Amino acid sequence: MARVVSVCLPTWPTDRLRRQAGDAAPPAELPLVLAGRVGNRRVLTAVDEAAQALELRAGMPVSTAQALVPGLAVESSDPAADAASLERLALWLLQRFSPVVAVDPPDGIVIDSTGTDHLHGGEAAMLEALVGRLVMSGLSARAAVADTWGAAHALARHAASPTCLAAPGSTEAVLAPLPLEALRLSPNISASLRDLGFASIGDLIGQPRAPLTRRFGPELCCRLDQALGALAEPIAPVRPAELIEIRRSFAEPIAARETIARYIGKLVVPLCERLEASGLGARRLDLICHRIDNDRQIVRIGLARPARDPRHLTRLLCEKIETIAPGLGIEIMTLSAILTEPLLPKQAPSSLLEEPAPDLAGLIDTLANRVGAHAIYRFAPVASDVPERSVRRIPALAEETGAGWPGHWPRPSRLLPRSEPIETMALLPDHPPAWFSWRGIRRHVRRADGPERIFGEWWKRDAEMIAVRDYFRVEDDAGERYWIFRAGDGEDSATGSHRWFLHGVFG
């Protein structure tokens, strides 16, 4: 079943202007409005959230707005710049979320997420990441996912807060309570429907179509059928001018796994040739299979570093064939290098001078495309003595920068996400515990080493000015080793609570 994401940017023109102005933009707490001409009248065309809180609305005369809010900042609207920036935003989302992204003017973007949500941890996580990235970029955003473009568009603008996820097959149920305006109808049609007593989409569902068409024309029933999925609404994706793409049409539809694999190989070879001619390597590839029923099957693979080896790319794509549902057959296959980086030839190291380092890129690519790139990482050191702050996650093949690994006492192979409280008995201030109870199991301590005292980082928080921890490595009767600590120095209660915690387990 197809799944579509609709992104609503309710204050897109003012958000774009603030981002473009940078530090010169008005403070966020001050209202900002844009004005343009409609005939001979100068009216507000866009208002930000602060202006909306002052009851300013698009379509209001500028003179009225200035009378209501003295000193109001009014800027000239630029619809062409808004449209161009919206297309650039769609291209940015194209590289990060799905290969089928289109502009939904004047303030939206539509994404065909069929078969791509698993790359982001599911639909809920995908919506959260999508809205989170936009908000962090300074944009107000809402997003919804549904079975159709019309349903997702309606939910994003009338139900999302800030996200809304409609379960597959629930289109009619989620649309029923929404207002008529959610169907993308012209204002005069919505007003006429309300005069007849229709208040929500649910009032229209099930009504005879012929009288509605005779009275309101084809637009009403067309929009209703598109929202319910009875009428197709294709998404024409944006494509960057420099996109490297190979397309192949078939005289007869293909469906067999072996045939799909063979043609993937035939698409990869010319794609790699074009990448090599441009001095580029692919970091992300999209394979789009167009079925004869107008459905799309999408395969996306990512690479840890730029690559253009046909065998490697073909193998990664063929591993995803099982996710393709060919249906009655595939008539067009398109392979796009959606994200590329410069890749210059370099000489391989000579085995006479040095032992060549193993290339793990192929293994990492295979694992990342199976379980997700977020699940493949390694640790890098951070200049901090506090254990939970001393490491960070970096991509598996990223180069380490900054601080090296400090020369601490041995650290546990498994550090708990949060230190867990334990019950214990120990002589203060410097003796290790004789026993401790963790997760309901009491363990007797046979050997212990410590304490290793770690001081708080006073330059980060005032509360850590005199805070300390005393860490011990302990071994129980079963030979298992743990890393435990006491909060405080064992004498002064101002240095910590003097409670005991388990922070890690040695391998």
KOLPA-723147 format. One record per residue (C-alpha): residue number from 1; residue in one letter; chain; x, y, z. Coordinates in pm, 1 decimal. Last residue first. Example, Ala and Ser with C-alpha at 12.3 -4.5 7.8 and 13.67 -1.06 7.14 Angstrom:
! KOLPA-723147
 num residuo cadena        x        y        z
   2       S      A   1367.0   -106.0    714.0
   1       A      A   1230.0   -450.0    780.0
END
This chain:
! KOLPA-723147
 num residuo cadena        x        y        z
 507       G      A   3394.2   -828.0   2984.6
 506       F      A   3378.4   -563.3   3258.2
 505       V      A   3035.4   -430.4   3356.9
 504       G      A   2950.5    -64.6   3406.3
 503       H      A   2800.7    210.3   3620.2
 502       L      A   2674.6     45.7   3938.8
 501       F      A   2569.7    305.1   4198.0
 500       W      A   2626.2    374.1   4568.3
 499       R      A   2475.3    658.4   4770.8
 498       H      A   2703.5    903.4   4948.6
 497       S      A   2468.3   1187.2   4840.3
 496       G      A   2752.1   1395.7   4701.6
 495       T      A   3029.7   1645.7   4774.8
 494       A      A   2815.8   1848.1   5017.5
 493       S      A   2778.4   1539.4   5240.4
 492       D      A   3144.0   1568.7   5340.0
 491       E      A   3305.9   1247.1   5460.8
 490       G      A   3259.7    959.8   5214.9
 489       D      A   3398.9   1156.4   4918.9
 488       G      A   3067.6   1184.6   4738.2
 487       A      A   2863.5    968.6   4500.5
 486       R      A   3001.2    617.9   4558.4
 485       F      A   3102.6    418.8   4254.6
 484       I      A   3070.4     76.5   4097.6
 483       W      A   3243.0    -91.9   3805.1
 482       Y      A   3173.4   -462.2   3794.8
 481       R      A   3363.9   -785.5   3750.8
 480       E      A   3216.2  -1135.2   3732.2
 479       G      A   3430.2  -1409.0   3883.2
 478       A      A   3135.1  -1598.5   4030.3
 477       D      A   3226.9  -1498.2   4387.8
 476       D      A   3220.7  -1129.0   4298.4
 475       E      A   3487.5   -900.8   4149.4
 474       V      A   3507.1   -526.5   4217.2
 473       R      A   3653.9   -229.0   4034.8
 472       F      A   3592.9     77.4   4249.1
 471       Y      A   3502.3    438.0   4160.1
 470       D      A   3492.0    732.7   4404.2
 469       R      A   3281.4   1018.3   4267.4
 468       V      A   3322.4   1387.8   4339.3
 467       A      A   3110.8   1705.2   4347.2
 466       I      A   3278.7   2025.3   4471.2
 465       M      A   3199.3   2261.7   4181.9
 464       E      A   2964.6   2016.9   4013.5
 463       A      A   2650.1   2212.7   4105.9
 462       D      A   2795.6   2519.7   3931.4
 461       R      A   2764.0   2343.9   3598.2
 460       K      A   2993.5   2323.7   3295.3
 459       W      A   3311.7   2488.3   3427.5
 458       W      A   3281.0   2292.3   3753.3
 457       E      A   3337.1   1959.7   3579.2
 456       G      A   3296.7   1721.6   3870.0
 455       F      A   3590.1   1529.9   4014.1
 454       I      A   3673.3   1165.6   3957.9
 453       R      A   3840.9    965.8   4236.0
 452       E      A   3966.7    617.2   4161.8
 451       P      A   3915.4    415.0   4479.8
 450       G      A   4019.1    156.7   4413.4
 449       D      A   4062.3   -216.3   4347.5
 448       A      A   3837.1   -488.0   4479.2
 447       R      A   3843.3   -863.7   4522.7
 446       R      A   3601.6  -1117.9   4669.3
 445       V      A   3286.6   -902.8   4681.4
 444       H      A   2968.2  -1092.1   4770.5
 443       R      A   2677.7  -1046.0   4530.7
 442       R      A   2310.2  -1006.2   4621.9
 441       I      A   2065.7  -1032.7   4334.0
 440       G      A   1753.6   -811.2   4316.1
 439       R      A   1869.8   -599.1   4026.8
 438       W      A   2194.9   -516.5   4207.8
 437       S      A   2276.5   -601.4   4571.3
 436       F      A   2625.0   -525.3   4700.6
 435       W      A   2875.7   -693.9   4924.3
 434       A      A   3186.6   -610.6   5129.6
 433       P      A   3198.1   -263.3   4976.9
 432       P      A   3532.4    -97.8   4899.0
 431       H      A   3705.7    103.6   5173.4
 430       D      A   3801.2    469.1   5132.0
 429       P      A   3565.9    680.5   5349.1
 428       L      A   3386.3    500.4   5492.4
 427       L      A   3347.6    130.3   5560.6
 426       A      A   3120.6    -39.9   5310.3
 425       M      A   2773.8   -196.2   5291.4
 424       T      A   2572.8   -216.9   4971.1
 423       E      A   2241.1   -156.7   4800.4
 422       I      A   2266.9    -55.4   4435.9
 421       P      A   2148.0    238.9   4228.9
 420       E      A   2181.0    213.3   3848.3
 419       S      A   2413.5    436.2   3643.3
 418       R      A   2242.9    536.2   3320.8
 417       P      A   2325.9    417.5   2969.5
 416       L      A   2532.7    137.4   3128.7
 415       L      A   2897.3    120.1   3024.6
 414       R      A   2994.8   -214.5   2877.0
 413       S      A   3362.1   -288.6   2814.0
 412       P      A   3445.4   -144.3   3153.3
 411       R      A   3731.7    109.1   3179.8
 410       P      A   4084.5     31.4   3290.6
 409       W      A   4246.3    321.7   3480.2
 408       H      A   4268.0    631.9   3272.5
 407       G      A   4529.4    719.5   3010.2
 406       P      A   4306.8    937.5   2796.2
 405       W      A   4200.4    828.6   2445.2
 404       G      A   4297.1   1103.1   2204.1
 403       A      A   4135.4   1445.8   2187.2
 402       G      A   4032.0   1611.2   1864.0
 401       T      A   3966.6   1433.0   1539.8
 400       E      A   3898.5   1071.1   1458.8
 399       E      A   3836.0    994.6   1092.4
 398       A      A   3491.4    866.1   1006.4
 397       L      A   3463.4    509.5    880.8
 396       A      A   3207.3    377.4   1132.3
 395       P      A   3026.0    705.4   1169.1
 394       I      A   3082.2    872.5   1508.8
 393       R      A   2937.2    805.1   1853.5
 392       R      A   3071.2    994.4   2150.3
 391       V      A   3287.2    908.7   2449.0
 390       S      A   3405.7   1085.4   2765.6
 389       R      A   3073.7   1230.2   2876.2
 388       E      A   2932.5    917.3   3043.0
 387       P      A   3269.5    852.4   3207.7
 386       V      A   3328.4   1200.8   3356.5
 385       D      A   3696.7   1267.8   3290.6
 384       S      A   3625.2   1465.9   2975.3
 383       A      A   3814.4   1539.9   2653.3
 382       V      A   3596.1   1328.0   2424.0
 381       P      A   3710.9    998.1   2276.6
 380       A      A   3556.7    837.0   1967.8
 379       F      A   3323.4    539.4   1964.6
 378       R      A   3213.1    343.2   1662.8
 377       Y      A   2898.9    333.7   1452.6
 376       I      A   2659.9    104.7   1271.1
 375       A      A   2300.7    114.9   1405.5
 374       H      A   2219.9    459.1   1262.0
 373       A      A   2308.7    333.2    912.9
 372       G      A   2017.0     92.5    917.3
 371       V      A   1995.8   -281.0    987.3
 370       R      A   2040.7   -429.8    641.3
 369       N      A   2176.3   -133.1    446.8
 368       A      A   2419.5    -55.1    728.4
 367       L      A   2544.5   -413.9    746.4
 366       T      A   2626.7   -437.2    376.6
 365       D      A   2780.9    -90.4    362.0
 364       I      A   2992.8   -165.3    669.0
 363       L      A   3123.2   -487.6    515.3
 362       G      A   3210.6   -316.8    187.2
 361       A      A   3378.8    -21.3    359.2
 360       L      A   3595.9   -243.1    578.9
 359       D      A   3907.7   -215.8    364.3
 358       P      A   4186.1   -400.6    545.4
 357       A      A   4503.3   -194.7    590.5
 356       P      A   4779.4   -268.6    342.1
 355       E      A   5097.1   -396.7    513.9
 354       E      A   5371.7   -149.5    439.3
 353       L      A   5666.6    -97.7    209.3
 352       L      A   5677.3   -410.0     -6.9
 351       S      A   5297.8   -449.9     13.6
 350       S      A   5265.4   -129.5   -185.4
 349       P      A   4973.7     95.1    -95.1
 348       A      A   4711.3    146.9   -368.6
 347       Q      A   4745.5    466.5   -567.9
 346       K      A   4460.1    709.5   -557.8
 345       P      A   4182.0    789.5   -803.2
 344       L      A   3972.3   1093.0   -706.5
 343       L      A   3622.4   1064.8   -561.9
 342       P      A   3426.4   1387.4   -517.8
 341       E      A   3093.6   1333.4   -342.2
 340       T      A   2752.5   1216.8   -461.3
 339       L      A   2399.0   1200.7   -327.8
 338       I      A   2099.1   1104.2   -542.9
 337       A      A   2294.2    878.2   -773.2
 336       S      A   1982.2    769.4   -958.5
 335       L      A   1870.2    433.5  -1101.9
 334       T      A   1539.4    425.1  -1289.2
 333       M      A   1349.8    111.3  -1388.5
 332       I      A   1042.9    124.4  -1614.6
 331       E      A    779.4   -139.6  -1705.7
 330       I      A    771.1   -347.9  -1389.2
 329       G      A    517.8   -630.1  -1378.7
 328       L      A    180.4   -746.2  -1251.5
 327       G      A    293.1   -692.6   -893.0
 326       P      A    668.5   -631.3   -885.7
 325       A      A    684.6   -621.6   -503.0
 324       I      A   1042.6   -512.2   -434.5
 323       T      A   1171.5   -579.3    -79.3
 322       E      A   1327.0   -911.6   -190.7
 321       I      A   1532.7   -718.8   -445.4
 320       K      A   1722.6   -541.2   -165.7
 319       E      A   2028.7   -767.3   -175.1
 318       C      A   2044.4   -693.3   -547.2
 317       L      A   2112.3   -326.4   -475.9
 316       L      A   2409.8   -398.4   -250.4
 315       R      A   2554.5   -652.3   -495.6
 314       T      A   2520.2   -415.7   -790.4
 313       L      A   2695.2   -136.2   -600.8
 312       H      A   2991.4   -357.7   -512.6
 311       R      A   3024.9   -504.8   -860.3
 310       P      A   2993.0   -165.9  -1031.9
 309       D      A   3263.2      1.6   -818.2
 308       R      A   3167.7    370.2   -802.7
 307       A      A   3215.1    453.0   -436.3
 306       P      A   3203.9    751.1   -201.5
 305       R      A   3226.7    645.9    165.9
 304       A      A   2990.6    474.6    409.6
 303       L      A   2743.5    397.1    134.8
 302       G      A   2367.9    428.7    135.0
 301       I      A   2103.7    221.1    -39.1
 300       R      A   1751.1    315.9   -139.8
 299       V      A   1501.2     82.4   -306.6
 298       I      A   1163.3    214.3   -417.7
 297       Q      A    866.9     32.2   -567.8
 296       R      A    635.2    272.8   -746.2
 295       D      A    269.8    217.1   -835.5
 294       N      A    130.4    329.1  -1170.0
 293       D      A    -43.5    -10.9  -1225.7
 292       I      A    222.6   -106.1  -1484.7
 291       R      A    488.8    -86.9  -1215.3
 290       H      A    756.4    182.0  -1199.7
 289       C      A   1069.0     54.3  -1022.5
 288       I      A   1275.2    329.0   -859.6
 287       L      A   1633.4    248.8   -757.4
 286       D      A   1786.0    522.8   -546.3
 285       L      A   2159.5    540.8   -472.0
 284       R      A   2335.8    723.9   -189.2
 283       R      A   2704.0    803.7   -136.8
 282       A      A   2801.1    773.7   -502.1
 281       G      A   3150.0    866.5   -617.1
 280       L      A   3242.8   1157.7   -839.0
 279       G      A   3516.1   1251.9  -1086.0
 278       S      A   3255.1   1348.7  -1346.7
 277       A      A   3369.5   1087.8  -1600.8
 276       E      A   3388.6    833.2  -1318.6
 275       L      A   3029.8    902.7  -1214.3
 274       R      A   2915.6    870.1  -1575.6
 273       E      A   3087.7    534.6  -1606.9
 272       C      A   2944.1    423.9  -1271.6
 271       L      A   2591.0    496.9  -1397.0
 270       P      A   2663.5    314.9  -1722.9
 269       V      A   2755.9     -1.6  -1525.0
 268       V      A   2482.6     22.2  -1260.7
 267       L      A   2189.0      8.6  -1501.8
 266       K      A   2291.0   -318.4  -1668.8
 265       G      A   2357.6   -474.7  -1327.9
 264       I      A   2010.2   -374.0  -1212.5
 263       Y      A   1882.1   -527.6  -1534.1
 262       R      A   2018.4   -868.3  -1442.8
 261       A      A   1887.7   -849.4  -1085.4
 260       I      A   1535.8   -764.2  -1206.9
 259       T      A   1547.0  -1058.6  -1446.9
 258       E      A   1661.6  -1297.1  -1173.7
 257       R      A   1383.9  -1184.0   -939.8
 256       A      A   1116.2  -1237.3  -1204.5
 255       A      A    872.4   -949.7  -1261.2
 254       I      A    943.3   -783.8  -1594.4
 253       P      A    696.9   -588.7  -1808.5
 252       E      A    737.2   -630.2  -2186.8
 251       A      A    886.1   -359.7  -2409.0
 250       F      A   1092.8   -249.1  -2112.6
 249       S      A   1202.4    104.1  -2028.5
 248       R      A   1544.0    190.3  -1884.3
 247       R      A   1656.3    503.0  -1703.3
 246       I      A   2000.9    606.8  -1579.8
 245       E      A   2039.3    913.0  -1357.4
 244       I      A   2320.1   1148.1  -1259.7
 243       L      A   2152.4   1455.6  -1109.7
 242       E      A   2318.1   1784.7  -1205.8
 241       A      A   1990.1   1966.5  -1276.5
 240       P      A   1836.2   1854.7   -949.1
 239       R      A   1514.1   1650.7   -980.3
 238       V      A   1177.8   1728.0   -826.3
 237       P      A    929.6   1444.2   -811.7
 236       A      A    598.1   1444.8  -1004.7
 235       I      A    353.3   1286.3   -759.1
 234       P      A     58.7   1110.4   -921.2
 233       E      A   -294.4   1161.7   -787.4
 232       A      A   -494.1    846.3   -854.2
 231       L      A   -870.7    849.0   -800.8
 230       A      A  -1047.9    618.2   -553.9
 229       G      A   -781.7    689.1   -290.4
 228       L      A  -1012.8    861.1    -41.4
 227       A      A   -836.8   1198.1    -76.9
 226       Q      A   -829.1   1172.7   -454.9
 225       D      A  -1196.2   1072.7   -466.0
 224       L      A  -1294.0   1376.5   -254.9
 223       R      A  -1081.7   1613.1   -463.4
 222       C      A  -1235.4   1486.4   -787.3
 221       C      A  -1587.6   1491.9   -642.5
 220       L      A  -1555.9   1860.1   -553.5
 219       E      A  -1367.5   1972.0   -866.5
 218       P      A  -1605.6   1815.9  -1121.7
 217       G      A  -1868.8   2093.6  -1110.9
 216       F      A  -2045.5   2230.0   -803.9
 215       R      A  -2419.4   2176.8   -873.3
 214       R      A  -2413.2   1906.3  -1141.5
 213       T      A  -2119.2   1730.4   -975.7
 212       L      A  -2285.7   1725.4   -634.2
 211       P      A  -2612.7   1597.4   -784.9
 210       A      A  -2426.1   1315.2   -966.6
 209       R      A  -2206.8   1210.6   -672.0
 208       P      A  -2474.8   1072.9   -443.1
 207       Q      A  -2360.3   1131.3    -80.8
 206       G      A  -2165.9    852.4     85.8
 205       I      A  -1884.0   1071.3    207.8
 204       L      A  -1997.9   1434.1    197.5
 203       D      A  -2104.8   1463.5    563.5
 202       G      A  -1782.5   1290.4    669.6
 201       I      A  -1585.3   1568.5    504.8
 200       S      A  -1728.8   1812.2    757.9
 199       A      A  -1991.9   2086.6    788.9
 198       F      A  -2245.7   2027.7    511.3
 197       G      A  -2567.9   2221.3    578.1
 196       L      A  -2642.2   2358.9    231.2
 195       D      A  -2489.9   2697.2    321.1
 194       R      A  -2181.6   2508.0    434.1
 193       L      A  -2148.7   2353.8     88.2
 192       S      A  -2175.7   2697.0    -73.3
 191       A      A  -1895.3   2833.5    146.8
 190       S      A  -1667.0   2539.0     66.0
 189       I      A  -1735.0   2581.2   -306.5
 188       N      A  -1664.2   2956.5   -289.0
 187       P      A  -1337.2   2900.9   -103.3
 186       S      A  -1189.8   2667.2   -368.1
 185       L      A  -1152.6   2313.0   -240.6
 184       R      A   -830.4   2166.2   -103.4
 183       L      A  -1021.0   1883.8     73.4
 182       A      A   -921.3   2016.7    418.1
 181       E      A  -1152.7   2314.6    363.2
 180       L      A  -1452.1   2086.5    426.3
 179       P      A  -1359.6   2047.4    791.4
 178       L      A  -1209.2   1723.7    930.4
 177       P      A  -1422.9   1473.2   1123.5
 176       A      A  -1454.5   1221.1    834.0
 175       L      A  -1094.0   1230.8    712.5
 174       V      A   -948.7    999.3    978.3
 173       A      A  -1220.0    734.3    929.2
 172       E      A  -1210.1    744.3    548.9
 171       T      A   -833.1    705.0    534.7
 170       S      A   -803.2    423.2    787.5
 169       G      A   -658.5    159.5    553.2
 168       P      A   -300.6    208.0    670.9
 167       A      A   -289.5    383.4   1009.1
 166       A      A   -291.1    762.2    997.5
 165       L      A     14.2    918.3   1162.8
 164       C      A     -4.7   1281.1   1269.4
 163       T      A    281.9   1513.2   1354.7
 162       P      A    305.3   1862.9   1506.2
 161       S      A     33.3   1860.8   1631.7
 160       A      A   -111.5   1734.7   1304.7
 159       A      A   -491.6   1751.2   1265.1
 158       H      A   -597.6   2031.4   1026.5
 157       R      A   -300.7   2118.3    806.4
 156       A      A    -99.9   1796.5    811.7
 155       L      A   -418.1   1587.8    825.4
 154       A      A   -563.1   1740.1    508.0
 153       H      A   -241.3   1708.9    307.2
 152       A      A   -196.0   1347.9    423.6
 151       A      A   -550.5   1264.6    313.3
 150       G      A   -508.9   1432.8    -25.8
 149       W      A   -170.4   1271.1    -91.9
 148       T      A   -307.7    927.8    -16.6
 147       D      A   -245.5    640.2    226.7
 146       A      A   -151.6    865.5    518.3
 145       V      A    147.0   1039.3    677.2
 144       A      A    131.6   1376.6    849.5
 143       A      A    370.3   1666.5    898.7
 142       R      A    378.7   2003.9   1073.3
 141       A      A    651.1   2264.5   1040.9
 140       S      A    764.1   2603.8   1169.8
 139       L      A   1109.0   2660.2   1021.7
 138       G      A   1425.9   2769.5   1202.5
 137       S      A   1657.6   2494.6   1080.9
 136       M      A   1610.5   2308.6   1410.5
 135       V      A   1238.6   2308.7   1334.9
 134       L      A   1299.0   2153.6    993.4
 133       R      A   1526.5   1885.6   1131.7
 132       G      A   1280.7   1799.7   1409.1
 131       V      A    985.6   1781.9   1168.7
 130       L      A   1162.7   1523.3    954.1
 129       A      A   1312.6   1330.3   1246.3
 128       E      A    974.6   1305.0   1419.0
 127       L      A    801.6   1206.3   1096.4
 126       M      A   1062.4    935.9   1028.8
 125       A      A   1045.5    807.0   1387.1
 124       A      A    667.6    766.5   1359.7
 123       E      A    695.3    606.9   1015.2
 122       G      A    950.6    345.5   1112.0
 121       G      A   1318.9    345.1   1211.5
 120       H      A   1443.4    587.5    945.3
 119       L      A   1538.8    341.3    671.5
 118       H      A   1222.3    146.1    754.3
 117       D      A   1017.2    444.0    630.9
 116       T      A   1146.0    400.8    273.5
 115       G      A    908.3    144.7    122.7
 114       T      A    640.0    395.2     27.3
 113       S      A    747.8    736.7    155.9
 112       D      A    612.4    939.0   -136.9
 111       I      A    687.0   1288.9     -9.2
 110       V      A    476.3   1604.4    -46.4
 109       I      A    603.3   1952.3     34.7
 108       G      A    400.8   2250.0    150.9
 107       D      A    355.1   2623.5    169.4
 106       P      A    248.9   2758.3   -170.5
 105       P      A    281.0   2514.0   -326.5
 104       D      A    312.2   2135.8   -283.5
 103       V      A    668.8   2077.0   -407.0
 102       A      A    761.7   1718.9   -483.0
 101       V      A    968.6   1444.0   -323.9
 100       V      A   1013.6   1090.4   -458.6
  99       P      A   1363.3    962.4   -378.0
  98       S      A   1287.9    961.2     -3.6
  97       F      A   1427.3   1097.2    323.3
  96       R      A   1772.1   1254.9    307.8
  95       Q      A   1865.3   1351.3    -47.0
  94       L      A   1509.8   1433.0   -152.6
  93       L      A   1462.5   1639.9    163.1
  92       W      A   1733.2   1880.4     42.6
  91       L      A   1578.7   1885.3   -305.3
  90       A      A   1242.7   1977.1   -150.6
  89       L      A   1409.4   2258.5     43.9
  88       R      A   1556.1   2391.6   -280.3
  87       E      A   1207.6   2381.8   -433.1
  86       L      A   1066.8   2577.7   -139.9
  85       S      A   1345.0   2833.5   -181.2
  84       A      A   1250.5   2889.4   -544.7
  83       A      A    880.1   2921.1   -459.8
  82       D      A    943.0   3172.5   -179.8
  81       A      A   1178.5   3372.4   -402.1
  80       A      A    910.2   3395.2   -669.6
  79       P      A    643.3   3488.3   -414.8
  78       D      A    844.5   3788.0   -287.7
  77       S      A    648.3   3975.6    -19.9
  76       S      A    754.6   4321.5     87.4
  75       E      A    831.0   4365.5    455.4
  74       V      A    617.1   4518.2    730.9
  73       A      A    752.2   4556.4   1085.4
  72       L      A    462.5   4682.3   1302.5
  71       G      A    540.5   5005.6   1489.4
  70       P      A    183.5   5038.2   1615.7
  69       V      A     -6.2   4706.2   1610.8
  68       L      A   -382.2   4745.1   1550.6
  67       A      A   -344.3   5057.7   1335.8
  66       Q      A    -58.5   4901.4   1143.7
  65       A      A   -272.1   4594.5   1072.2
  64       T      A   -563.5   4807.7    951.5
  63       S      A   -336.6   5005.5    718.6
  62       V      A   -188.8   4685.3    581.0
  61       P      A   -530.1   4558.1    480.0
  60       M      A   -597.6   4205.7    612.7
  59       G      A   -563.9   3923.9    358.3
  58       A      A   -333.1   3718.6    578.5
  57       R      A   -429.6   3757.6    943.7
  56       L      A   -324.3   3971.3   1238.9
  55       E      A   -491.2   3871.6   1566.6
  54       L      A   -193.6   3972.6   1786.8
  53       A      A   -109.9   3601.7   1835.4
  52       Q      A   -105.2   3574.7   1456.9
  51       A      A    166.7   3839.6   1446.4
  50       A      A    386.0   3639.5   1685.4
  49       E      A    324.5   3325.3   1479.8
  48       D      A    436.3   3486.5   1153.0
  47       V      A    214.9   3664.4    902.6
  46       A      A    194.9   3629.3    523.4
  45       T      A     16.0   3810.0    239.1
  44       L      A    -91.7   4121.8    427.4
  43       V      A   -278.8   4362.9    205.2
  42       R      A   -208.6   4658.9    -22.7
  41       R      A   -522.2   4721.3   -225.3
  40       N      A   -534.5   4834.4   -587.1
  39       G      A   -556.9   4484.0   -726.8
  38       V      A   -410.9   4257.3   -463.2
  37       R      A    -79.0   4417.5   -374.5
  36       G      A    175.4   4269.4   -138.0
  35       A      A    264.0   4266.9    231.0
  34       L      A    475.1   4047.9    454.6
  33       V      A    437.8   4040.8    833.3
  32       L      A    679.6   4011.5   1124.6
  31       P      A    574.9   4026.4   1489.1
  30       L      A    850.1   4069.8   1751.0
  29       E      A    927.6   3767.7   1973.4
  28       A      A   1152.6   3612.3   1708.0
  27       P      A   1381.9   3916.0   1703.2
  26       P      A   1387.2   4101.8   1368.3
  25       A      A   1631.6   3960.1   1109.8
  24       A      A   1976.9   4119.6   1076.8
  23       D      A   2144.6   3816.8   1237.4
  22       G      A   2029.6   3597.3    951.6
  21       A      A   1832.7   3791.0    689.8
  20       Q      A   1779.9   3482.9    471.3
  19       R      A   1665.6   3268.9    763.1
  18       R      A   1424.1   3539.0    877.7
  17       L      A   1287.3   3583.6    523.9
  16       R      A   1236.9   3210.5    480.9
  15       D      A   1051.2   3190.3    812.0
  14       T      A    829.5   3481.8    705.2
  13       P      A    740.0   3317.3    372.6
  12       W      A    703.4   2964.5    525.0
  11       T      A    471.3   3045.2    814.0
  10       P      A    240.8   2743.4    787.5
   9       L      A    506.3   2504.1    654.6
   8       C      A    299.1   2189.1    600.5
   7       V      A    470.2   1861.7    515.1
   6       S      A    264.4   1583.9    357.1
   5       V      A    388.6   1226.9    375.9
   4       V      A    244.8    960.1    146.0
   3       R      A    214.0    585.7    189.3
   2       A      A    124.7    345.4    -90.2
   1       M      A      0.0      0.0      0.0
END
